[in-house]
Amino acid sequence: MKPKDKIIQGDALEVLKKIDDNFVDLGITSPPYNKGEKNKGWLVRNVKYNVANDNLAEEIYQKQQIQVLNEIFRVTKPGGSFFYNHKTRWTQGKMLHPIEWLEKTNWTVRQEIIWDRMIAANISGWRFWQIDERIYWLYKPIDGNKIGKELKSKHALLTSIWRFPPERKNGHPAPFPLLLPTRIIYSILDDEKGIVLDPYVGSGTTCLAAKLLGLNYIGIDISKEYVKDAEKRLKNYLNCKKIVDEEISKHFVEKTFADRKNNNGNTGKYRNGITSPQAKLL
């Protein structure tokens, strides 16, 4: 199966199994976090998905995530990337970190990005308020080369800490902002064309970013309601063009790394205690 510009209703793993090998250029997703809604506080209990079960036994949840991630690996072209948004969790005092299952997949973990959400994701006094989530850049090597292609300077200078709040005016219980997939797609594919995948598409934000950037997309979600909402957003995609244009405007440098190296210039973000304008872009 070679779907294009479609939001498919169904179980992520089962739909992925039907997609051809080496078909997708880039993927982005944020799966349900398995927060254990029955055993946690009021905030977690009130973040409920339309269909998905967010209260699985942890070993089952991690096994399912590994299976999904390996299917995504299969459908991604060699040299392609997948960006996986998750968070650290705790159960009975034990930390559950996404790297536990990511290292068991076929992917190479190329980078860990910190998403500073700027608001507390949970309200309790057991730990400092958790405002961060993680975005893992996963890479499918070409012929065993795990390093991959270098980012252009205008993208790399945006740093590995991203600071923006989640989307608020959205009926989905856990939407990430349009800025997030826009930054990823534009940084990785730049002006190239391709197909962008989101296997837990929710309200369709990843597909919306892809469409606004002129790329093809595939979205998958188990909820008929979310699929309907995503399709509606895509029909009105131009309403969000200003947000995408704003993010693109941040991807700018006066001199590339190569220019600075060749002229014995500064290649870092700080000099004499002064932060460059580009270094302020997070």
VEXKEPA-461227 format. One record per residue (C-alpha): residue in three letters; residue number from 1; x, y, z. Coordinates in Angstrom, 1 decimal, padded with zeros to 4 digits. Example, Ala and Ser with C-alpha at 12.3 -4.5 7.8 and 13.67 -1.06 7.14 Angstrom:
% VEXKEPA-461227
+--------+-----+--------+--------+--------+
! residu ! num !     xx !     yy !     zz !
+--------+-----+--------+--------+--------+
!    ALA !   1 !  012.3 ! -004.5 !  007.8 !
!    SER !   2 !  013.7 ! -001.1 !  007.1 !
+--------+-----+--------+--------+--------+
***
This chain:
% VEXKEPA-461227
+--------+-----+--------+--------+--------+
! residu ! num !     xx !     yy !     zz !
+--------+-----+--------+--------+--------+
!    MET !   1 !  000.0 !  000.0 !  000.0 !
!    LYS !   2 !  001.3 !  003.5 ! -000.9 !
!    PRO !   3 ! -001.1 !  006.0 !  000.6 !
!    LYS !   4 ! -000.6 !  009.7 !  000.0 !
!    ASP !   5 ! -002.4 !  012.7 !  001.4 !
!    LYS !   6 ! -004.7 !  010.5 !  003.5 !
!    ILE !   7 ! -005.8 !  010.3 !  007.1 !
!    ILE !   8 ! -006.5 !  006.6 !  007.8 !
!    GLN !   9 ! -008.7 !  005.4 !  010.6 !
!    GLY !  10 ! -007.4 !  002.3 !  012.3 !
!    ASP !  11 ! -004.9 !  000.7 !  014.7 !
!    ALA !  12 ! -001.5 !  002.2 !  014.1 !
!    LEU !  13 !  000.4 ! -001.1 !  014.0 !
!    GLU !  14 ! -002.1 ! -002.9 !  011.7 !
!    VAL !  15 ! -002.2 !  000.0 !  009.2 !
!    LEU !  16 !  001.6 !  000.3 !  009.2 !
!    LYS !  17 !  001.9 ! -003.4 !  008.3 !
!    LYS !  18 !  000.1 ! -002.7 !  005.0 !
!    ILE !  19 !  002.4 !  000.2 !  003.9 !
!    ASP !  20 !  005.2 ! -000.7 !  001.5 !
!    ASP !  21 !  008.8 ! -000.9 !  002.5 !
!    ASN !  22 !  011.0 !  002.3 !  002.2 !
!    PHE !  23 !  008.1 !  004.5 !  001.3 !
!    VAL !  24 !  008.2 !  007.4 !  003.8 !
!    ASP !  25 !  010.8 !  010.1 !  004.0 !
!    LEU !  26 !  010.1 !  011.5 !  007.5 !
!    GLY !  27 !  007.9 !  010.8 !  010.5 !
!    ILE !  28 !  006.8 !  012.6 !  013.6 !
!    THR !  29 !  004.5 !  011.4 !  016.4 !
!    SER !  30 !  003.5 !  011.7 !  020.0 !
!    PRO !  31 !  001.8 !  008.4 !  021.1 !
!    PRO !  32 ! -000.5 !  008.1 !  024.2 !
!    TYR !  33 !  001.9 !  008.1 !  027.1 !
!    ASN !  34 !  000.4 !  005.2 !  029.2 !
!    LYS !  35 !  000.0 !  007.6 !  032.1 !
!    GLY !  36 ! -002.1 !  005.1 !  034.1 !
!    GLU !  37 ! -005.2 !  007.2 !  034.3 !
!    LYS !  38 ! -006.9 !  005.1 !  037.0 !
!    ASN !  39 ! -004.0 !  005.4 !  039.5 !
!    LYS !  40 ! -003.0 !  009.1 !  039.1 !
!    GLY !  41 ! -004.2 !  012.5 !  040.1 !
!    TRP !  42 ! -007.0 !  014.7 !  038.8 !
!    LEU !  43 ! -005.0 !  016.2 !  035.9 !
!    VAL !  44 ! -004.0 !  012.8 !  034.4 !
!    ARG !  45 ! -007.5 !  011.4 !  034.9 !
!    ASN !  46 ! -008.9 !  014.3 !  032.9 !
!    VAL !  47 ! -006.6 !  013.9 !  029.9 !
!    LYS !  48 ! -008.5 !  011.1 !  028.2 !
!    TYR !  49 ! -008.3 !  010.0 !  024.6 !
!    ASN !  50 ! -011.4 !  009.3 !  022.6 !
!    VAL !  51 ! -010.6 !  005.6 !  022.0 !
!    ALA !  52 ! -007.0 !  004.7 !  023.0 !
!    ASN !  53 ! -006.4 !  002.9 !  026.3 !
!    ASP !  54 ! -003.8 !  004.9 !  028.3 !
!    ASN !  55 ! -003.7 !  002.4 !  031.2 !
!    LEU !  56 ! -001.9 ! -000.7 !  029.9 !
!    ALA !  57 !  000.5 ! -002.8 !  031.9 !
!    GLU !  58 !  003.9 ! -001.1 !  031.3 !
!    GLU !  59 !  005.6 ! -004.1 !  029.7 !
!    ILE !  60 !  002.7 ! -004.5 !  027.2 !
!    TYR !  61 !  002.8 ! -000.8 !  026.4 !
!    GLN !  62 !  006.6 ! -000.8 !  025.8 !
!    LYS !  63 !  006.3 ! -004.0 !  023.7 !
!    GLN !  64 !  003.6 ! -002.3 !  021.5 !
!    GLN !  65 !  005.7 !  000.8 !  021.1 !
!    ILE !  66 !  008.7 ! -001.3 !  020.0 !
!    GLN !  67 !  006.6 ! -003.1 !  017.4 !
!    VAL !  68 !  005.1 !  000.2 !  016.1 !
!    LEU !  69 !  008.6 !  001.8 !  015.9 !
!    ASN !  70 !  010.0 ! -001.1 !  014.0 !
!    GLU !  71 !  007.2 ! -001.0 !  011.5 !
!    ILE !  72 !  007.9 !  002.7 !  011.0 !
!    PHE !  73 !  011.6 !  001.8 !  010.5 !
!    ARG !  74 !  010.6 ! -000.7 !  007.8 !
!    VAL !  75 !  008.4 !  001.8 !  005.9 !
!    THR !  76 !  011.0 !  004.6 !  006.1 !
!    LYS !  77 !  013.6 !  005.1 !  003.4 !
!    PRO !  78 !  017.2 !  004.5 !  004.3 !
!    GLY !  79 !  018.6 !  007.9 !  005.4 !
!    GLY !  80 !  015.1 !  008.8 !  006.7 !
!    SER !  81 !  014.3 !  010.1 !  010.2 !
!    PHE !  82 !  011.5 !  009.7 !  012.7 !
!    PHE !  83 !  010.9 !  012.1 !  015.6 !
!    TYR !  84 !  009.3 !  010.6 !  018.6 !
!    ASN !  85 !  007.8 !  012.8 !  021.3 !
!    HIS !  86 !  007.5 !  011.3 !  024.8 !
!    LYS !  87 !  008.2 !  012.0 !  028.4 !
!    THR !  88 !  009.7 !  010.5 !  031.5 !
!    ARG !  89 !  007.1 !  009.0 !  033.9 !
!    TRP !  90 !  007.1 !  007.6 !  037.4 !
!    THR !  91 !  005.2 !  004.7 !  038.9 !
!    GLN !  92 !  005.6 !  003.9 !  042.6 !
!    GLY !  93 !  008.8 !  006.0 !  042.7 !
!    LYS !  94 !  010.4 !  004.2 !  039.7 !
!    MET !  95 !  011.3 !  006.4 !  036.7 !
!    LEU !  96 !  010.2 !  005.1 !  033.3 !
!    HIS !  97 !  012.3 !  006.6 !  030.6 !
!    PRO !  98 !  011.6 !  006.4 !  026.8 !
!    ILE !  99 !  015.2 !  005.4 !  026.1 !
!    GLU ! 100 !  014.4 !  002.0 !  027.8 !
!    TRP ! 101 !  012.4 !  000.9 !  024.8 !
!    LEU ! 102 !  013.9 !  003.1 !  022.1 !
!    GLU ! 103 !  017.3 !  001.3 !  022.4 !
!    LYS ! 104 !  015.5 ! -002.0 !  021.8 !
!    THR ! 105 !  014.2 ! -000.9 !  018.4 !
!    ASN ! 106 !  016.0 ! -001.0 !  015.0 !
!    TRP ! 107 !  016.5 !  002.8 !  015.0 !
!    THR ! 108 !  019.7 !  004.7 !  015.7 !
!    VAL ! 109 !  019.1 !  007.4 !  018.3 !
!    ARG ! 110 !  020.7 !  010.4 !  016.7 !
!    GLN ! 111 !  019.7 !  013.1 !  019.2 !
!    GLU ! 112 !  017.6 !  013.8 !  022.3 !
!    ILE ! 113 !  015.8 !  017.2 !  022.2 !
!    ILE ! 114 !  014.3 !  018.8 !  025.2 !
!    TRP ! 115 !  010.9 !  020.4 !  024.7 !
!    ASP ! 116 !  010.3 !  023.0 !  027.3 !
!    ARG ! 117 !  006.5 !  023.2 !  027.3 !
!    MET ! 118 !  006.6 !  026.2 !  029.6 !
!    ILE ! 119 !  003.7 !  024.9 !  031.7 !
!    ALA ! 120 !  003.5 !  022.1 !  034.3 !
!    ALA ! 121 !  002.4 !  018.7 !  032.9 !
!    ASN ! 122 !  001.5 !  017.5 !  036.3 !
!    ILE ! 123 !  000.6 !  019.2 !  039.6 !
!    SER ! 124 !  002.2 !  017.5 !  042.7 !
!    GLY ! 125 !  004.8 !  018.2 !  045.3 !
!    TRP ! 126 !  006.7 !  015.0 !  045.0 !
!    ARG ! 127 !  009.1 !  016.4 !  042.4 !
!    PHE ! 128 !  009.9 !  019.8 !  040.8 !
!    TRP ! 129 !  007.1 !  020.5 !  038.4 !
!    GLN ! 130 !  007.8 !  018.6 !  035.1 !
!    ILE ! 131 !  007.5 !  021.1 !  032.2 !
!    ASP ! 132 !  009.8 !  019.2 !  029.9 !
!    GLU ! 133 !  009.1 !  016.4 !  027.4 !
!    ARG ! 134 !  011.6 !  014.7 !  025.1 !
!    ILE ! 135 !  011.8 !  014.5 !  021.3 !
!    TYR ! 136 !  014.0 !  011.7 !  020.0 !
!    TRP ! 137 !  015.5 !  012.1 !  016.6 !
!    LEU ! 138 !  015.7 !  008.5 !  015.3 !
!    TYR ! 139 !  017.6 !  007.7 !  012.2 !
!    LYS ! 140 !  017.6 !  004.8 !  009.6 !
!    PRO ! 141 !  021.2 !  004.4 !  008.5 !
!    ILE ! 142 !  022.3 !  003.9 !  004.9 !
!    ASP ! 143 !  024.7 !  001.0 !  004.5 !
!    GLY ! 144 !  025.5 !  001.0 !  008.3 !
!    ASN ! 145 !  026.5 !  004.7 !  008.4 !
!    LYS ! 146 !  024.9 !  006.0 !  011.6 !
!    ILE ! 147 !  026.1 !  009.5 !  011.3 !
!    GLY ! 148 !  023.9 !  010.7 !  008.4 !
!    LYS ! 149 !  023.7 !  013.9 !  006.5 !
!    GLU ! 150 !  024.8 !  017.2 !  008.1 !
!    LEU ! 151 !  022.1 !  019.8 !  008.8 !
!    LYS ! 152 !  022.4 !  023.2 !  007.2 !
!    SER ! 153 !  023.6 !  025.9 !  009.5 !
!    LYS ! 154 !  020.3 !  027.8 !  009.4 !
!    HIS ! 155 !  018.6 !  024.8 !  011.0 !
!    ALA ! 156 !  021.3 !  023.5 !  013.3 !
!    LEU ! 157 !  021.7 !  026.9 !  015.1 !
!    LEU ! 158 !  018.2 !  026.6 !  016.6 !
!    THR ! 159 !  019.6 !  024.4 !  019.4 !
!    SER ! 160 !  018.5 !  021.2 !  021.1 !
!    ILE ! 161 !  016.1 !  023.0 !  023.6 !
!    TRP ! 162 !  012.8 !  024.0 !  022.0 !
!    ARG ! 163 !  010.6 !  026.4 !  024.0 !
!    PHE ! 164 !  007.0 !  026.8 !  023.1 !
!    PRO ! 165 !  003.7 !  025.8 !  024.9 !
!    PRO ! 166 !  001.4 !  023.1 !  023.7 !
!    GLU ! 167 ! -001.6 !  024.1 !  021.6 !
!    ARG ! 168 ! -004.5 !  025.3 !  023.7 !
!    LYS ! 169 ! -007.4 !  025.9 !  021.3 !
!    ASN ! 170 ! -007.7 !  022.3 !  020.3 !
!    GLY ! 171 ! -010.3 !  019.6 !  021.1 !
!    HIS ! 172 ! -007.7 !  016.9 !  021.4 !
!    PRO ! 173 ! -006.6 !  016.2 !  025.0 !
!    ALA ! 174 ! -002.8 !  016.3 !  024.3 !
!    PRO ! 175 ! -002.0 !  018.3 !  021.1 !
!    PHE ! 176 !  001.5 !  019.5 !  020.3 !
!    PRO ! 177 !  001.8 !  022.9 !  018.7 !
!    LEU ! 178 !  002.0 !  023.4 !  014.9 !
!    LEU ! 179 !  005.5 !  024.9 !  015.4 !
!    LEU ! 180 !  006.9 !  021.5 !  016.5 !
!    PRO ! 181 !  006.3 !  019.5 !  013.3 !
!    THR ! 182 !  007.0 !  022.6 !  011.2 !
!    ARG ! 183 !  010.4 !  022.9 !  012.7 !
!    ILE ! 184 !  011.2 !  019.3 !  012.2 !
!    ILE ! 185 !  010.0 !  019.0 !  008.6 !
!    TYR ! 186 !  011.7 !  022.2 !  007.5 !
!    SER ! 187 !  014.9 !  021.4 !  009.2 !
!    ILE ! 188 !  015.2 !  017.8 !  007.9 !
!    LEU ! 189 !  013.8 !  018.1 !  004.4 !
!    ASP ! 190 !  014.5 !  021.8 !  003.8 !
!    ASP ! 191 !  013.2 !  022.5 !  000.3 !
!    GLU ! 192 !  013.0 !  018.8 ! -000.7 !
!    LYS ! 193 !  009.7 !  017.1 ! -001.3 !
!    GLY ! 194 !  008.6 !  013.9 !  000.4 !
!    ILE ! 195 !  006.1 !  012.0 !  002.4 !
!    VAL ! 196 !  005.6 !  012.7 !  006.1 !
!    LEU ! 197 !  004.0 !  010.1 !  008.4 !
!    ASP ! 198 !  002.3 !  010.4 !  011.8 !
!    PRO ! 199 !  000.9 !  007.1 !  013.1 !
!    TYR ! 200 ! -000.9 !  008.7 !  016.1 !
!    VAL ! 201 ! -002.1 !  011.7 !  014.2 !
!    GLY ! 202 ! -004.7 !  012.9 !  016.7 !
!    SER ! 203 ! -006.0 !  016.3 !  015.5 !
!    GLY ! 204 ! -003.8 !  016.2 !  012.4 !
!    THR ! 205 ! -001.1 !  018.7 !  013.4 !
!    THR ! 206 !  001.8 !  016.9 !  011.6 !
!    CYS ! 207 ! -000.2 !  016.5 !  008.4 !
!    LEU ! 208 ! -001.2 !  020.2 !  008.6 !
!    ALA ! 209 !  002.4 !  021.2 !  008.8 !
!    ALA ! 210 !  003.4 !  019.0 !  005.9 !
!    LYS ! 211 !  000.6 !  020.4 !  003.7 !
!    LEU ! 212 !  001.5 !  024.0 !  004.5 !
!    LEU ! 213 !  005.1 !  023.2 !  003.6 !
!    GLY ! 214 !  004.1 !  021.6 !  000.3 !
!    LEU ! 215 !  004.8 !  018.0 !  001.2 !
!    ASN ! 216 !  002.6 !  014.9 !  001.1 !
!    TYR ! 217 !  001.4 !  013.2 !  004.3 !
!    ILE ! 218 !  000.0 !  010.1 !  005.8 !
!    GLY ! 219 ! -001.9 !  010.2 !  009.1 !
!    ILE ! 220 ! -003.2 !  007.2 !  011.1 !
!    ASP ! 221 ! -005.5 !  007.3 !  014.1 !
!    ILE ! 222 ! -007.8 !  004.8 !  015.8 !
!    SER ! 223 ! -010.5 !  007.4 !  016.6 !
!    LYS ! 224 ! -013.1 !  008.2 !  013.9 !
!    GLU ! 225 ! -013.7 !  011.5 !  015.7 !
!    TYR ! 226 ! -010.1 !  012.6 !  015.6 !
!    VAL ! 227 ! -009.8 !  011.6 !  011.9 !
!    LYS ! 228 ! -012.9 !  013.7 !  011.2 !
!    ASP ! 229 ! -011.4 !  016.7 !  013.1 !
!    ALA ! 230 ! -008.0 !  016.3 !  011.3 !
!    GLU ! 231 ! -009.6 !  016.2 !  007.9 !
!    LYS ! 232 ! -011.6 !  019.4 !  008.8 !
!    ARG ! 233 ! -008.4 !  021.2 !  009.8 !
!    LEU ! 234 ! -006.7 !  020.2 !  006.6 !
!    LYS ! 235 ! -009.5 !  021.7 !  004.5 !
!    ASN ! 236 ! -008.9 !  025.0 !  006.2 !
!    TYR ! 237 ! -005.1 !  024.7 !  006.3 !
!    LEU ! 238 ! -004.4 !  028.2 !  005.0 !
!    ASN ! 239 ! -005.8 !  029.6 !  008.3 !
!    CYS ! 240 ! -002.5 !  028.4 !  009.9 !
!    LYS ! 241 ! -000.1 !  029.7 !  007.3 !
!    LYS ! 242 !  001.1 !  032.6 !  009.4 !
!    ILE ! 243 !  002.4 !  030.2 !  012.1 !
!    VAL ! 244 !  004.4 !  028.2 !  009.6 !
!    ASP ! 245 !  005.8 !  031.4 !  008.0 !
!    GLU ! 246 !  006.9 !  032.6 !  011.4 !
!    GLU ! 247 !  008.8 !  029.4 !  012.2 !
!    ILE ! 248 !  010.5 !  029.5 !  008.7 !
!    SER ! 249 !  011.7 !  033.0 !  009.4 !
!    LYS ! 250 !  013.8 !  031.8 !  012.3 !
!    HIS ! 251 !  015.9 !  029.5 !  010.1 !
!    PHE ! 252 !  018.4 !  032.1 !  009.0 !
!    VAL ! 253 !  022.1 !  032.7 !  009.4 !
!    GLU ! 254 !  024.3 !  035.4 !  007.9 !
!    LYS ! 255 !  027.3 !  033.0 !  007.7 !
!    THR ! 256 !  027.4 !  029.2 !  007.5 !
!    PHE ! 257 !  029.7 !  027.0 !  009.6 !
!    ALA ! 258 !  031.9 !  026.6 !  006.6 !
!    ASP ! 259 !  032.1 !  030.4 !  006.1 !
!    ARG ! 260 !  033.2 !  030.9 !  009.7 !
!    LYS ! 261 !  035.7 !  028.1 !  009.6 !
!    ASN ! 262 !  037.3 !  029.2 !  006.4 !
!    ASN ! 263 !  037.7 !  032.7 !  007.7 !
!    ASN ! 264 !  038.9 !  031.6 !  011.2 !
!    GLY ! 265 !  035.7 !  033.0 !  012.6 !
!    ASN ! 266 !  033.8 !  032.0 !  015.7 !
!    THR ! 267 !  031.8 !  028.8 !  015.2 !
!    GLY ! 268 !  030.0 !  028.8 !  018.5 !
!    LYS ! 269 !  026.9 !  030.6 !  019.8 !
!    TYR ! 270 !  028.7 !  032.8 !  022.4 !
!    ARG ! 271 !  031.6 !  035.2 !  022.1 !
!    ASN ! 272 !  032.9 !  037.6 !  024.8 !
!    GLY ! 273 !  029.8 !  036.9 !  026.8 !
!    ILE ! 274 !  027.5 !  038.2 !  024.0 !
!    THR ! 275 !  024.8 !  035.9 !  022.7 !
!    SER ! 276 !  024.3 !  036.1 !  018.9 !
!    PRO ! 277 !  020.8 !  036.9 !  017.6 !
!    GLN ! 278 !  020.5 !  033.3 !  016.2 !
!    ALA ! 279 !  021.4 !  031.8 !  019.6 !
!    LYS ! 280 !  018.3 !  033.4 !  021.1 !
!    LEU ! 281 !  016.1 !  031.3 !  018.8 !
!    LEU ! 282 !  014.8 !  028.3 !  020.6 !
+--------+-----+--------+--------+--------+
***
